[in-house]
Amino acid sequence: MSRSSARTLVIAGLSVFALAACTSNTPKAEEKAGNPPANQAAVKNDEPGKKVKIGFSAPAADHGWMGAITKATQAEAKKYSDVELVVAEGTNDVNQQISQVETFINQKVDAIVLLPYDGAALTPVATKAMQAGITVVNVDREFDSPFAARTTVLGDNHGMGVSAGTYICQQLKGKKDAVVAEIAGIDSLPLTQDRSKGFKEALADCGLKVSNRVAAKFTVESGEEAATNLLQAAPKIDAIWNHDDDQGVGVMAAIKNSGRKEFFVVGGAGSANVMRDIKSGNSLLKATVIYPSTQGADGVRLARLLVQKKALGDLVEVEVPRTVQLYAPVVTKDNVDQYLPTAFES
């Protein structure tokens, strides 16, 4: 997908504020002119404005991360008296999701926050919504046209791979013959491909490589099956990166059944159960890489700002950015308490 005109904003979390109305360098001058100080003006974006009707569609909540996305989106919308959120039933049927967007178009909603099951397949109908004057905010799985959305909110999939690979490099400390395994998610998805690319690049930087790789489907059952196959194929492993903590429930079950303990495991996404295992210090799980489940909630905030013609606070730019990319930090026993309160349950 071409993004030559996009500006990327990389941030750990998204806090939306208003731009100060005056750019004077003298606070007293601002007050004399009747303008509030910047720290007071910054809260005005949260004040009620034009009513905004937002349609929200996402895949079925068949695993913890996706369920957390929908839950956080609904909770965020309830914070604003000027937002009406219309939530379509989660579905993994591409044609049904297309129909949901068509319904939003017919309902003449002001904005659509859309986490597509398949970004390419939903691109035409999202483009149709934009052409109808509806603001579309693309979440997580990207469309393949820049005309399909006004703004895109992304996790950093490539960054997840880099973070996981870098952590493993640090733990193996130059052990050049180390056997590193990877349990990916759905291989056909660009997000999985990006994660694997970043992982491979980070390992190469310290002289390592992915020795064994299998793919699952972000579900417990597929994780257990993939891990079982991996453990049978690889008699020796030093480290495993599992892309997704939901499928990781099955991965860890397979590892337990195998009785093997010669390696450590790094997770992905940042579930609460994984973080509790990391905190306990009694698990092969030593770290996980965050993939924020706040993306839909951030999409609601951005959609509201866009319809109300407001901008992001703390930026000089007067428009909401085309792309907002969230950070992918590594959670270990040393910092787990910082992330556990906002983690999702697998």
N, C-alpha and C positions, 0 to 999 in steps of 0.2 A: 504494500500500500504506500502510495507516494505521500510524503508529508513535508515537502520542501518548504511549504509556507507555514508549517506548524511551529509553535514555540513550545518547548518542553519545560515544564516546571516540576523539578524533583524535590519532593518534600516528604518528611516522615509522617505527617498527618496534615489534614486540611482544616484550617480555621478560617471562616469567612467573615470579613469585616468590611466596612466601607472606607473608601479613600477620603482623606481629609479634604474639606472644601477649599482650603486656602493653602498656598505654598509659601507664605511669608516665613522668613527665618526668625521673626521676632514674635514670640508668644503674646506679648502685650499688644502688639499691633493687631493680631488676630482677634483678641478679646475686644479691643476698642472698635473694631469693624463689625462686631456682632457675631463673629464666628467662634464656635467653641474650640478649645484646645484639641489637638489631634486625638488624644486618648479618649476624649468624650465623643468626638465625631465618629470614631472607629466602631462604636456599637450601633450606629444607625441602620446598618444593613439588616439587623435582626428586628427592627421595628416593623410593625405590620404595614403592608403596602398593597399594591394591586393584587386581587385574588388570582391565584394561579392553580389551574387544574392540570395535574400531572398523571400520565398513565405510566404504569410500571410493569414490565414483563421480564421474567427470568426463567431459566431452566427449573426443573423440578428440584425440590429440596430433598434430594435423595442421599445427601451426605451433609455433614455438619457445617462445612464452610458455606455451602450454598444456602442452607437454612439460615445461617447467621447473616448473610447478605440481605435476605428478604426481611428478616426481623429488624436489623439495624435501619433499613430503608424506611420501614413503617414507623419505627420509633422516632426517626429524625423528622419525618413529615408532621408528626403530631406536635412537635415543638412550635410549629408556626400556625397561627390562626388564619393566615392568608393562603394556606396550601391545602388543596383537596387532592388526596392521592387515591387513584383508582388502580387497584392491584389485580392483575390478571392471574389466573391459576398457573402455577409453575408447570412447565411442560418441556419434555425432551423431544417432542414432535415438532420438527421444523415448520411443517405446513400449519399446524395449530398456532404456533407462535406468530407466523406471518398473518394469520387471521386475526389474532389479538391486536396486532399493530393496525391492521385495516379497520378494526372496530374503533380503536382510538382516533384514527383519522376521521371516521364518520361521526364520532362524538365531538369532534372539533376541540379536543383538548389543547391546552396551551403548549404543553411540552410532553415529551416521552423520554423516560429513562429506560434504556434497553440493554440488558445483558443477554446477548443472543446465544442460543445453543450453538449456532454455527454462524460466525460473523459474515462469511461470504454469502451464505444462503439468505441472510436477513438484509443484506445490503440494498437490493432493489426496493423493498418495501420501506426501509428507513429513508432512502432517497426520495421516495414518493411522499413521505410525511414532511420532509424538509421542503419539498416543492410546494406543498400545500400550506406552507407558512408555519408549520409546527416545529418548535425547537427540539432537536433530538440530542440527547446526551448518551453516547455510547460508553458502556461499562465493560471492562475486563477483556472481552473477546472482540477484537477489532474488526470493523467493516473493511472491505477492500476498496473503498472509494472515499476520497476526502469530501465528497458532496453528500454523504449519507448522515453526517452528524456535524453539529456546530462545535461540540466539545467532546473529548474522549478522556475518561478517567481509567487509568491503568495501574495495575500492580507492576512491579519490575521483574518480569519473568527472567530476562537475561541476567539481571542483577541477583536474582535468587541463586542461579547456577554459579555465578561468580562468588557469592558469599559462601555457599556450601563448599565449593572447591577450595577456596582460600582457607576456610576453617580446617578442612581435612589436611591440606598441605601443612598448616601450622602444627597439627597434632601428630602427623607422621614425621615431621622434622627431618626432611631430606632422605627418608628411607626410599631409595631409588627403585627397589624391587617390590615395593608395596603393591598389593592387589586391591584395586578400588572398584567397587561394583555400583551400579546405578539401577534403581527401580523407577522408571519414568511413569508418567500418566498416559493419557490418550495420545498416541504418537501422531495421529493425523492433525491434531490441533497445533496451530502456530505457537501457542503459549508453551506447549511441551517442547517443541523444537527449540524455542528460545532458551528455555531452562537448560536443556542438554548442551546447547552451544556454549553458554556461559560457563557451565561446569567443566566442559572439555578445555576451554581456554584457560581457566584458572588452574586446573591441574597441570596443563602443559607448562605454565609459568614456573612451576617448581619441579619439573621433570617427571611428572606422573602422567598416567593415562587411565581411561576407563577400560578395565580389563574384561569385565562382564557386564552386560546390559540386558534388561528385560523391561517390558512395558505392561502396565496394568490399566485400569479404567476409572480411577478415582473412587472405587468402591471397596468395601472390606473384603468381599469375596474375591474380587480380581487381585487385590493386594496379596492375599494369602496364596492364591494360585501362582502368581508371578514369583513371589519369594520362594515358594517351594521349588519351582523350576530352577531358580537361580542357585539355591543352596545345593541342589543335586548336581548342577553343572560345574560348580566351582568348589573344589575341595579345600581351598585356602582363600580366605578373604581378610583384609586388614581394616577396611572401612566400607560402609554402604551409605549412599545418599538415596533416600526415598523422597520423591517429589512431593508427596501429599500425605498429610497426617491422618486423613480419613481412611485412605487405603492402607495407611500405616498400621491400623488396628489389625488388619489381616496379615500384614508383613510381620509384625511382632508375634502374632500367633504362630505363624510358620516357623519363625526362629526358635520360639519356645519349644515347639514340637520336635525340632531338629536336635535340640540339646547343645547347640554350638554357642560358644562364647568368646571366640578368638578375635572378634572384631568389635568396632563401635558403630553406632548408627546415628546419622543426622537426618532429621525430618524436614518437612516443608509445609508451610501455610501457618503453623502456629496454633495448634489446638491446645485446649486447657489440659486434657489428659496427658498429652506429651510433655507439657511444661511441668506438670506435677511429677511425672517420672524423672524428668531432668533434675528437678529440685530435690528429689529423694536421694539421688546419688546411687541408687541400687539397681539401675537399669543400664542396658547396653545403649540406650538413647542418651546421648551426651549433649545434643544441641538440636535446634530446629531453626528454620529460616522463615521469617514472617512474610506472609502474603496477605495484606490487609483485607479484612471482611467488611471494611467501612466504605467500599467503593460505591455501592448503591446509595448509601446515605450521603456521600459526597456528591453523587449525581443529582440528588434531590436539591441540595443546597445550590449547586451550580445552575440547575434548571430554573430555580426560583430567581436567582440573580439575573440570569439572562433575560427572562420574560419581563422582569421589572426594570430591565436596563440599568443594572447596577454593576459594579466592578469588584474585583477581589481587593481586600484591604492589604496594606503593607506592600503594595506594588505601585509603581509610578504609572504603569500601563493602565489605560482607562477601559480596557475590555477584558473580559474573562479569557484566559489563555485557551488556545485550541487543544492543547494536550496537558493533562495533569498526571504526572507519574509519581506513585508513592514508593517509599523506600523499602528495602528488603534487609533488615538487620538480622544478625545471628543472635539467638537467645541461648544462653548457657546457664549453668548453675550460678554464675557470678551476677547475672542481671535478670534472672527469671522473674523476680518479684516486681520488676518494673512493667512487665508485659502480661503477667498472669491475669490481672483484673479485667482486661479487655479481650482475653482469648475466648474462642468458641469451643463448644463441646462436640467432640467427635461421637 
